[in-house]
Amino acid sequence: MFSTNAQTKEIGWTLTTRLRGSLPSEYLYPLVYLARFAQKTGRCDDHAEMIELASQGDGDIATLLNHAYKRNAADGSFDELLAVLSSFSEEAIDKFLQDGPISQGIFGGESSTPEGIAHLALAVLDIKSGEKVIDFGCGTGNFLEAAAAKCLDAKLMGVELNSNTLAIAKLRSKIKGSQIYYACDDMFRYFDSSIERNPVDKAFSNYPWGMQTKMFSKSSDYIEKVMKGQERYSRPSSSDWVFNRLLVDSLKKGGTAAAVMSNGACFNGTDKPVREYFVKNGFIKAIVALPKGVFAPYTMIQTSFVVLTAGGSKGVRFVDATDLGTNDRRSCSIDETAINAIVERLGADSEKSVFKTLDEIAARDFDLSAKRYLEKEIEVPNGVELGSVAKIMRGASVRAAELDALVCDEDTGLSYLNLGNISDGSIDDLPNLSTLDTKLEKYRIHNGDVLISKSGAPFKVAVAEVPEDRKIIANGNLYVLSVNREKIDPYYLAAFFSSPTGKELLAREAVGTTIPSVPIKALGKIKVPLEDTDRQKTIADAYLAKTDEIKLLKLRLSRARQELTDLFDEEG
């Protein structure tokens, strides 16, 4: 199914290794083409004439070949390239050129779509004869070339802003004889000029992730509309939703688009309004959680494959495909078997696939993380929402430099509780503060409050034991739970969140890819068991006994370590 074979990869890596330091990765493919042209025609004395003939009248390709040649001819790299290529058969070199540039280095990561992703998009879009198809940010043309090979009569077009990358895509199209139209333009400007009044049947984009919308240049009418935050667009925070909106707006009625987006944009709080807008307008058909590392080694950002439509979807199909990657030493790929499995999962419910209605998605606050809808529900006997039995407060956000300035050795009765002071259900070694700003009084911890870490996994839990003569302020990385003791025992609650079930419930509500954290609203909705008073007391007493035992064991361990340190001097 995939065109790139082992010999093609061998040629790419051999050339890169042999010419390391003298041949930038973005010039490898055009220079191999130029060298092969020189081999065929014997024209290598007059480089200007050679480039003119090799470019076949395309100015973009001529400019690329000229830059590549000048960059590498002065130090003899082009001659060395010709020598290296002579060790391969002409058929192998031609196959290398047919397959297209090998994705390597920063350029490869930024300018090409992995083969598996391109073929997954092709399988999902199911392009028909005569359909009009666009790839926004087409890079070196992986998706479009795959489409051209399968759908000979489709009308294919690619838009790419980077002129070198676009020239490589055009060169590749000439080599393969594929009928693909390419435009060197900003995708939003191209929409204004060519697509808004002439929409397409199918669209694809492997757009850049991680951008904030404020980074967009307001160089098109389309971006101006998005950045004004009109109701029609529901102004997003993440760029992913701007690109997704572009895809939706580019479609004919009944059309389909596919894209790769960051997982964070599926669940972050700032983009909830735009996710709600997409869901309610039926723009999303499916979300597929992709295997980790499909874009490695260029990035380890976790991603999802999103299927979009011009409207009318009555719900969203969520698919977990994280188990379908094929791992090698540095990356993960999606092969033909994995693609077939994803397509099958998109068609029916299973342990790895579920369809959710608009109302069911709304009940989850328009969270579009696929794995959340496929997790087995945890049953909590006599469960009530945490927010109904405890008042939840965030700790105080104080900069480290400000805190350091307040720390003192004297016992002032004032302390500051950091996340690092919680260990094994207990609070240890709090730093003393010289003074306390009255504005921080509201973050004061009281005896019996339950503390839960806001970020990180596994989450830390403890019950505060605060003498009457002390004031302790909680750090911003902590949630302080002031429990209703008429309903629930704080030690019983801490025992629950220290249990495997409690830890799993916290982990499931965590959002964020780098540092997972639990939003305060989600924490308040977690179900906790509300058992009778006697049962709570039994568990609370057992929890207290174990935390006391751990404290004693830590004390004994500390003494043993000190004795070990002093052993030599004492025995001497």
CORKAGI-V983354 format. One record per pair of residues at least 12 apart in sequence whose ideal C-beta (glycine too) atoms are under 8 Angstrom apart, sorted by sequence separation. I is the first residue (numbers start at 1). GAP is how many residues later the second one is. If there is no record, write none. Layout:
i=I gap=GAP
i=I gap=GAP
This chain:
i=16 gap=12
i=38 gap=12
i=41 gap=12
i=144 gap=12
i=170 gap=12
i=233 gap=12
i=247 gap=12
i=290 gap=12
i=326 gap=12
i=450 gap=12
i=451 gap=12
i=481 gap=12
i=506 gap=12
i=15 gap=13
i=37 gap=13
i=169 gap=13
i=213 gap=13
i=289 gap=13
i=290 gap=13
i=321 gap=13
i=325 gap=13
i=403 gap=13
i=417 gap=13
i=418 gap=13
i=450 gap=13
i=451 gap=13
i=509 gap=13
i=51 gap=14
i=133 gap=14
i=144 gap=14
i=213 gap=14
i=290 gap=14
i=324 gap=14
i=416 gap=14
i=449 gap=14
i=450 gap=14
i=509 gap=14
i=51 gap=15
i=244 gap=15
i=289 gap=15
i=290 gap=15
i=415 gap=15
i=416 gap=15
i=448 gap=15
i=449 gap=15
i=12 gap=16
i=34 gap=16
i=37 gap=16
i=166 gap=16
i=226 gap=16
i=243 gap=16
i=288 gap=16
i=305 gap=16
i=415 gap=16
i=448 gap=16
i=509 gap=16
i=15 gap=17
i=34 gap=17
i=37 gap=17
i=141 gap=17
i=244 gap=17
i=287 gap=17
i=288 gap=17
i=321 gap=17
i=324 gap=17
i=356 gap=17
i=415 gap=17
i=416 gap=17
i=447 gap=17
i=448 gap=17
i=449 gap=17
i=506 gap=17
i=509 gap=17
i=51 gap=18
i=133 gap=18
i=166 gap=18
i=187 gap=18
i=243 gap=18
i=287 gap=18
i=288 gap=18
i=324 gap=18
i=398 gap=18
i=414 gap=18
i=415 gap=18
i=446 gap=18
i=447 gap=18
i=223 gap=19
i=226 gap=19
i=287 gap=19
i=288 gap=19
i=354 gap=19
i=414 gap=19
i=445 gap=19
i=447 gap=19
i=34 gap=20
i=127 gap=20
i=131 gap=20
i=138 gap=20
i=286 gap=20
i=287 gap=20
i=321 gap=20
i=354 gap=20
i=412 gap=20
i=414 gap=20
i=446 gap=20
i=447 gap=20
i=506 gap=20
i=11 gap=21
i=33 gap=21
i=122 gap=21
i=133 gap=21
i=135 gap=21
i=138 gap=21
i=139 gap=21
i=163 gap=21
i=240 gap=21
i=266 gap=21
i=286 gap=21
i=321 gap=21
i=353 gap=21
i=411 gap=21
i=412 gap=21
i=414 gap=21
i=445 gap=21
i=505 gap=21
i=47 gap=22
i=121 gap=22
i=129 gap=22
i=132 gap=22
i=133 gap=22
i=134 gap=22
i=135 gap=22
i=137 gap=22
i=138 gap=22
i=156 gap=22
i=158 gap=22
i=160 gap=22
i=213 gap=22
i=240 gap=22
i=284 gap=22
i=285 gap=22
i=352 gap=22
i=395 gap=22
i=410 gap=22
i=412 gap=22
i=414 gap=22
i=454 gap=22
i=455 gap=22
i=505 gap=22
i=127 gap=23
i=128 gap=23
i=129 gap=23
i=130 gap=23
i=131 gap=23
i=132 gap=23
i=133 gap=23
i=134 gap=23
i=135 gap=23
i=136 gap=23
i=137 gap=23
i=156 gap=23
i=157 gap=23
i=158 gap=23
i=159 gap=23
i=160 gap=23
i=161 gap=23
i=213 gap=23
i=216 gap=23
i=284 gap=23
i=285 gap=23
i=319 gap=23
i=351 gap=23
i=409 gap=23
i=412 gap=23
i=451 gap=23
i=454 gap=23
i=118 gap=24
i=122 gap=24
i=127 gap=24
i=129 gap=24
i=130 gap=24
i=131 gap=24
i=133 gap=24
i=134 gap=24
i=135 gap=24
i=137 gap=24
i=156 gap=24
i=157 gap=24
i=158 gap=24
i=159 gap=24
i=160 gap=24
i=161 gap=24
i=213 gap=24
i=215 gap=24
i=222 gap=24
i=238 gap=24
i=241 gap=24
i=284 gap=24
i=285 gap=24
i=321 gap=24
i=407 gap=24
i=408 gap=24
i=410 gap=24
i=427 gap=24
i=453 gap=24
i=454 gap=24
i=118 gap=25
i=122 gap=25
i=129 gap=25
i=130 gap=25
i=132 gap=25
i=134 gap=25
i=140 gap=25
i=144 gap=25
i=148 gap=25
i=156 gap=25
i=157 gap=25
i=158 gap=25
i=160 gap=25
i=161 gap=25
i=212 gap=25
i=213 gap=25
i=240 gap=25
i=283 gap=25
i=284 gap=25
i=320 gap=25
i=407 gap=25
i=408 gap=25
i=453 gap=25
i=454 gap=25
i=47 gap=26
i=113 gap=26
i=128 gap=26
i=139 gap=26
i=155 gap=26
i=157 gap=26
i=159 gap=26
i=161 gap=26
i=196 gap=26
i=212 gap=26
i=213 gap=26
i=216 gap=26
i=238 gap=26
i=263 gap=26
i=283 gap=26
i=319 gap=26
i=407 gap=26
i=408 gap=26
i=452 gap=26
i=453 gap=26
i=502 gap=26
i=112 gap=27
i=115 gap=27
i=119 gap=27
i=127 gap=27
i=141 gap=27
i=145 gap=27
i=211 gap=27
i=212 gap=27
i=222 gap=27
i=238 gap=27
i=282 gap=27
i=283 gap=27
i=319 gap=27
i=406 gap=27
i=407 gap=27
i=444 gap=27
i=445 gap=27
i=451 gap=27
i=452 gap=27
i=463 gap=27
i=111 gap=28
i=112 gap=28
i=114 gap=28
i=118 gap=28
i=122 gap=28
i=138 gap=28
i=140 gap=28
i=141 gap=28
i=145 gap=28
i=148 gap=28
i=159 gap=28
i=188 gap=28
i=192 gap=28
i=211 gap=28
i=283 gap=28
i=285 gap=28
i=403 gap=28
i=406 gap=28
i=417 gap=28
i=444 gap=28
i=445 gap=28
i=451 gap=28
i=463 gap=28
i=110 gap=29
i=111 gap=29
i=113 gap=29
i=140 gap=29
i=144 gap=29
i=149 gap=29
i=191 gap=29
i=192 gap=29
i=210 gap=29
i=213 gap=29
i=256 gap=29
i=282 gap=29
i=284 gap=29
i=287 gap=29
i=289 gap=29
i=317 gap=29
i=323 gap=29
i=406 gap=29
i=422 gap=29
i=444 gap=29
i=445 gap=29
i=451 gap=29
i=452 gap=29
i=112 gap=30
i=113 gap=30
i=139 gap=30
i=148 gap=30
i=189 gap=30
i=192 gap=30
i=209 gap=30
i=238 gap=30
i=241 gap=30
i=248 gap=30
i=260 gap=30
i=281 gap=30
i=282 gap=30
i=283 gap=30
i=286 gap=30
i=287 gap=30
i=289 gap=30
i=291 gap=30
i=292 gap=30
i=443 gap=30
i=444 gap=30
i=450 gap=30
i=451 gap=30
i=30 gap=31
i=34 gap=31
i=115 gap=31
i=138 gap=31
i=141 gap=31
i=145 gap=31
i=148 gap=31
i=159 gap=31
i=186 gap=31
i=188 gap=31
i=189 gap=31
i=191 gap=31
i=208 gap=31
i=209 gap=31
i=237 gap=31
i=240 gap=31
i=282 gap=31
i=285 gap=31
i=286 gap=31
i=287 gap=31
i=288 gap=31
i=289 gap=31
i=290 gap=31
i=291 gap=31
i=294 gap=31
i=321 gap=31
i=422 gap=31
i=443 gap=31
i=449 gap=31
i=450 gap=31
i=463 gap=31
i=33 gap=32
i=140 gap=32
i=141 gap=32
i=148 gap=32
i=188 gap=32
i=207 gap=32
i=238 gap=32
i=282 gap=32
i=284 gap=32
i=285 gap=32
i=286 gap=32
i=287 gap=32
i=288 gap=32
i=289 gap=32
i=290 gap=32
i=291 gap=32
i=293 gap=32
i=320 gap=32
i=449 gap=32
i=462 gap=32
i=496 gap=32
i=145 gap=33
i=186 gap=33
i=189 gap=33
i=207 gap=33
i=237 gap=33
i=238 gap=33
i=241 gap=33
i=286 gap=33
i=288 gap=33
i=289 gap=33
i=291 gap=33
i=292 gap=33
i=297 gap=33
i=319 gap=33
i=320 gap=33
i=440 gap=33
i=449 gap=33
i=450 gap=33
i=461 gap=33
i=496 gap=33
i=30 gap=34
i=34 gap=34
i=144 gap=34
i=186 gap=34
i=188 gap=34
i=237 gap=34
i=241 gap=34
i=244 gap=34
i=291 gap=34
i=293 gap=34
i=296 gap=34
i=297 gap=34
i=319 gap=34
i=417 gap=34
i=419 gap=34
i=449 gap=34
i=30 gap=35
i=34 gap=35
i=145 gap=35
i=188 gap=35
i=236 gap=35
i=248 gap=35
i=290 gap=35
i=296 gap=35
i=318 gap=35
i=427 gap=35
i=436 gap=35
i=445 gap=35
i=448 gap=35
i=493 gap=35
i=144 gap=36
i=207 gap=36
i=295 gap=36
i=296 gap=36
i=317 gap=36
i=318 gap=36
i=425 gap=36
i=426 gap=36
i=446 gap=36
i=461 gap=36
i=31 gap=37
i=237 gap=37
i=241 gap=37
i=279 gap=37
i=294 gap=37
i=305 gap=37
i=317 gap=37
i=318 gap=37
i=419 gap=37
i=423 gap=37
i=425 gap=37
i=427 gap=37
i=436 gap=37
i=443 gap=37
i=448 gap=37
i=461 gap=37
i=30 gap=38
i=31 gap=38
i=44 gap=38
i=205 gap=38
i=236 gap=38
i=263 gap=38
i=266 gap=38
i=293 gap=38
i=294 gap=38
i=317 gap=38
i=318 gap=38
i=422 gap=38
i=425 gap=38
i=427 gap=38
i=459 gap=38
i=101 gap=39
i=141 gap=39
i=234 gap=39
i=235 gap=39
i=244 gap=39
i=262 gap=39
i=263 gap=39
i=293 gap=39
i=294 gap=39
i=307 gap=39
i=316 gap=39
i=422 gap=39
i=479 gap=39
i=492 gap=39
i=27 gap=40
i=100 gap=40
i=234 gap=40
i=262 gap=40
i=263 gap=40
i=292 gap=40
i=294 gap=40
i=315 gap=40
i=316 gap=40
i=422 gap=40
i=433 gap=40
i=450 gap=40
i=488 gap=40
i=27 gap=41
i=31 gap=41
i=100 gap=41
i=141 gap=41
i=205 gap=41
i=233 gap=41
i=262 gap=41
i=263 gap=41
i=291 gap=41
i=315 gap=41
i=419 gap=41
i=449 gap=41
i=461 gap=41
i=479 gap=41
i=100 gap=42
i=205 gap=42
i=234 gap=42
i=261 gap=42
i=262 gap=42
i=315 gap=42
i=398 gap=42
i=430 gap=42
i=448 gap=42
i=488 gap=42
i=35 gap=43
i=39 gap=43
i=234 gap=43
i=260 gap=43
i=261 gap=43
i=291 gap=43
i=314 gap=43
i=315 gap=43
i=450 gap=43
i=487 gap=43
i=27 gap=44
i=34 gap=44
i=38 gap=44
i=138 gap=44
i=203 gap=44
i=233 gap=44
i=260 gap=44
i=290 gap=44
i=314 gap=44
i=396 gap=44
i=450 gap=44
i=459 gap=44
i=479 gap=44
i=492 gap=44
i=495 gap=44
i=27 gap=45
i=100 gap=45
i=260 gap=45
i=261 gap=45
i=315 gap=45
i=316 gap=45
i=452 gap=45
i=458 gap=45
i=492 gap=45
i=495 gap=45
i=498 gap=45
i=35 gap=46
i=39 gap=46
i=259 gap=46
i=260 gap=46
i=315 gap=46
i=24 gap=47
i=31 gap=47
i=35 gap=47
i=203 gap=47
i=258 gap=47
i=259 gap=47
i=291 gap=47
i=396 gap=47
i=417 gap=47
i=450 gap=47
i=459 gap=47
i=489 gap=47
i=492 gap=47
i=495 gap=47
i=203 gap=48
i=258 gap=48
i=395 gap=48
i=459 gap=48
i=488 gap=48
i=489 gap=48
i=491 gap=48
i=492 gap=48
i=495 gap=48
i=23 gap=49
i=32 gap=49
i=36 gap=49
i=202 gap=49
i=258 gap=49
i=259 gap=49
i=322 gap=49
i=457 gap=49
i=458 gap=49
i=491 gap=49
i=494 gap=49
i=22 gap=50
i=31 gap=50
i=35 gap=50
i=137 gap=50
i=199 gap=50
i=200 gap=50
i=201 gap=50
i=257 gap=50
i=258 gap=50
i=320 gap=50
i=393 gap=50
i=457 gap=50
i=489 gap=50
i=490 gap=50
i=491 gap=50
i=39 gap=51
i=111 gap=51
i=136 gap=51
i=199 gap=51
i=200 gap=51
i=201 gap=51
i=209 gap=51
i=256 gap=51
i=257 gap=51
i=319 gap=51
i=320 gap=51
i=489 gap=51
i=492 gap=51
i=199 gap=52
i=200 gap=52
i=203 gap=52
i=205 gap=52
i=207 gap=52
i=209 gap=52
i=210 gap=52
i=256 gap=52
i=257 gap=52
i=316 gap=52
i=318 gap=52
i=491 gap=52
i=22 gap=53
i=32 gap=53
i=196 gap=53
i=199 gap=53
i=202 gap=53
i=203 gap=53
i=204 gap=53
i=206 gap=53
i=207 gap=53
i=209 gap=53
i=256 gap=53
i=457 gap=53
i=491 gap=53
i=23 gap=54
i=36 gap=54
i=111 gap=54
i=136 gap=54
i=201 gap=54
i=202 gap=54
i=203 gap=54
i=204 gap=54
i=205 gap=54
i=206 gap=54
i=207 gap=54
i=255 gap=54
i=288 gap=54
i=320 gap=54
i=452 gap=54
i=22 gap=55
i=191 gap=55
i=195 gap=55
i=200 gap=55
i=201 gap=55
i=202 gap=55
i=203 gap=55
i=204 gap=55
i=205 gap=55
i=254 gap=55
i=255 gap=55
i=318 gap=55
i=415 gap=55
i=417 gap=55
i=199 gap=56
i=209 gap=56
i=254 gap=56
i=318 gap=56
i=413 gap=56
i=414 gap=56
i=415 gap=56
i=416 gap=56
i=417 gap=56
i=419 gap=56
i=36 gap=57
i=111 gap=57
i=251 gap=57
i=253 gap=57
i=288 gap=57
i=413 gap=57
i=414 gap=57
i=415 gap=57
i=416 gap=57
i=417 gap=57
i=418 gap=57
i=455 gap=57
i=19 gap=58
i=22 gap=58
i=23 gap=58
i=36 gap=58
i=188 gap=58
i=191 gap=58
i=251 gap=58
i=252 gap=58
i=253 gap=58
i=288 gap=58
i=413 gap=58
i=415 gap=58
i=417 gap=58
i=419 gap=58
i=187 gap=59
i=191 gap=59
i=251 gap=59
i=395 gap=59
i=414 gap=59
i=416 gap=59
i=418 gap=59
i=419 gap=59
i=456 gap=59
i=457 gap=59
i=459 gap=59
i=248 gap=60
i=286 gap=60
i=390 gap=60
i=394 gap=60
i=455 gap=60
i=456 gap=60
i=19 gap=61
i=32 gap=61
i=36 gap=61
i=134 gap=61
i=143 gap=61
i=247 gap=61
i=248 gap=61
i=417 gap=61
i=455 gap=61
i=456 gap=61
i=18 gap=62
i=19 gap=62
i=244 gap=62
i=248 gap=62
i=455 gap=62
i=143 gap=63
i=248 gap=63
i=454 gap=63
i=455 gap=63
i=32 gap=64
i=33 gap=64
i=244 gap=64
i=304 gap=64
i=454 gap=64
i=19 gap=65
i=32 gap=65
i=304 gap=65
i=15 gap=66
i=18 gap=66
i=134 gap=66
i=304 gap=66
i=452 gap=66
i=101 gap=67
i=133 gap=67
i=136 gap=67
i=139 gap=67
i=29 gap=68
i=132 gap=68
i=133 gap=68
i=134 gap=68
i=135 gap=68
i=136 gap=68
i=137 gap=68
i=15 gap=69
i=131 gap=69
i=132 gap=69
i=133 gap=69
i=134 gap=69
i=135 gap=69
i=136 gap=69
i=137 gap=69
i=425 gap=69
i=14 gap=70
i=15 gap=70
i=131 gap=70
i=132 gap=70
i=133 gap=70
i=134 gap=70
i=135 gap=70
i=137 gap=70
i=29 gap=71
i=101 gap=71
i=131 gap=71
i=133 gap=71
i=136 gap=71
i=137 gap=71
i=452 gap=71
i=29 gap=72
i=100 gap=72
i=28 gap=73
i=29 gap=73
i=128 gap=73
i=425 gap=73
i=28 gap=74
i=127 gap=74
i=97 gap=75
i=127 gap=75
i=282 gap=76
i=11 gap=77
i=98 gap=77
i=125 gap=77
i=396 gap=77
i=398 gap=77
i=97 gap=78
i=98 gap=78
i=280 gap=78
i=395 gap=78
i=396 gap=78
i=398 gap=78
i=25 gap=79
i=26 gap=79
i=125 gap=79
i=279 gap=79
i=395 gap=79
i=396 gap=79
i=397 gap=79
i=25 gap=80
i=289 gap=80
i=395 gap=80
i=396 gap=80
i=11 gap=81
i=24 gap=81
i=25 gap=81
i=26 gap=81
i=287 gap=81
i=289 gap=81
i=393 gap=81
i=395 gap=81
i=11 gap=82
i=25 gap=82
i=279 gap=82
i=287 gap=82
i=288 gap=82
i=289 gap=82
i=394 gap=82
i=395 gap=82
i=24 gap=83
i=25 gap=83
i=121 gap=83
i=279 gap=83
i=287 gap=83
i=395 gap=83
i=8 gap=84
i=12 gap=84
i=284 gap=84
i=394 gap=84
i=395 gap=84
i=7 gap=85
i=11 gap=85
i=26 gap=85
i=394 gap=85
i=395 gap=85
i=16 gap=86
i=276 gap=86
i=393 gap=86
i=394 gap=86
i=8 gap=87
i=279 gap=87
i=392 gap=87
i=393 gap=87
i=7 gap=88
i=8 gap=88
i=16 gap=88
i=392 gap=88
i=393 gap=88
i=7 gap=89
i=12 gap=89
i=13 gap=89
i=117 gap=89
i=279 gap=89
i=392 gap=89
i=393 gap=89
i=5 gap=90
i=12 gap=90
i=276 gap=90
i=391 gap=90
i=8 gap=91
i=13 gap=91
i=210 gap=91
i=275 gap=91
i=390 gap=91
i=391 gap=91
i=12 gap=92
i=209 gap=92
i=275 gap=92
i=390 gap=92
i=9 gap=93
i=113 gap=93
i=272 gap=93
i=275 gap=93
i=390 gap=93
i=5 gap=94
i=8 gap=94
i=209 gap=94
i=272 gap=94
i=389 gap=94
i=390 gap=94
i=3 gap=95
i=4 gap=95
i=386 gap=95
i=389 gap=95
i=3 gap=96
i=4 gap=96
i=3 gap=97
i=67 gap=97
i=4 gap=98
i=110 gap=98
i=389 gap=98
i=390 gap=98
i=64 gap=99
i=389 gap=99
i=63 gap=100
i=64 gap=100
i=267 gap=100
i=266 gap=101
i=267 gap=101
i=266 gap=102
i=267 gap=102
i=60 gap=103
i=64 gap=103
i=266 gap=103
i=390 gap=103
i=63 gap=104
i=64 gap=104
i=266 gap=104
i=389 gap=104
i=267 gap=105
i=60 gap=106
i=61 gap=106
i=263 gap=106
i=60 gap=107
i=64 gap=107
i=136 gap=107
i=58 gap=109
i=61 gap=109
i=60 gap=110
i=61 gap=110
i=136 gap=110
i=4 gap=111
i=29 gap=111
i=136 gap=111
i=3 gap=112
i=58 gap=112
i=2 gap=113
i=58 gap=113
i=61 gap=113
i=2 gap=114
i=136 gap=114
i=58 gap=116
i=134 gap=116
i=2 gap=117
i=1 gap=118
i=56 gap=118
i=425 gap=118
i=380 gap=121
i=425 gap=121
i=426 gap=121
i=425 gap=122
i=378 gap=123
i=424 gap=123
i=60 gap=124
i=426 gap=124
i=380 gap=125
i=425 gap=125
i=426 gap=125
i=378 gap=126
i=394 gap=126
i=424 gap=126
i=378 gap=127
i=392 gap=128
i=126 gap=130
i=378 gap=130
i=424 gap=130
i=125 gap=131
i=392 gap=131
i=124 gap=132
i=125 gap=132
i=392 gap=132
i=125 gap=133
i=375 gap=133
i=124 gap=134
i=372 gap=136
i=387 gap=136
i=30 gap=137
i=121 gap=137
i=386 gap=137
i=387 gap=137
i=26 gap=138
i=30 gap=138
i=33 gap=138
i=120 gap=138
i=386 gap=138
i=387 gap=138
i=26 gap=139
i=29 gap=139
i=385 gap=139
i=386 gap=139
i=389 gap=139
i=385 gap=140
i=386 gap=140
i=30 gap=141
i=385 gap=141
i=386 gap=141
i=389 gap=141
i=26 gap=142
i=29 gap=142
i=33 gap=142
i=385 gap=142
i=386 gap=142
i=3 gap=143
i=29 gap=143
i=117 gap=143
i=384 gap=143
i=385 gap=143
i=383 gap=144
i=384 gap=144
i=383 gap=145
i=3 gap=146
i=383 gap=146
i=384 gap=146
i=113 gap=147
i=380 gap=147
i=382 gap=147
i=383 gap=147
i=380 gap=148
i=381 gap=148
i=382 gap=148
i=380 gap=149
i=382 gap=149
i=381 gap=150
i=365 gap=156
i=117 gap=173
i=117 gap=177
i=116 gap=178
i=114 gap=180
i=114 gap=181
i=124 gap=181
i=124 gap=183
i=121 gap=184
i=120 gap=185
i=109 gap=186
i=109 gap=188
i=110 gap=188
i=117 gap=188
i=109 gap=189
i=108 gap=190
i=109 gap=190
i=106 gap=192
i=302 gap=211
i=301 gap=212
i=120 gap=214
i=119 gap=215
i=123 gap=216
i=116 gap=217
i=117 gap=217
i=119 gap=217
i=123 gap=217
i=115 gap=218
i=116 gap=218
i=114 gap=219
i=116 gap=219
i=120 gap=219
i=123 gap=219
i=124 gap=219
i=114 gap=220
i=119 gap=220
i=123 gap=220
i=116 gap=222
i=120 gap=222
i=124 gap=222
i=116 gap=223
i=269 gap=242
i=268 gap=243
i=267 gap=244
i=268 gap=244
i=264 gap=247
i=264 gap=248
i=264 gap=249
i=263 gap=250
i=269 gap=250
i=262 gap=251
i=2 gap=333
i=2 gap=334
i=1 gap=335
i=1 gap=338
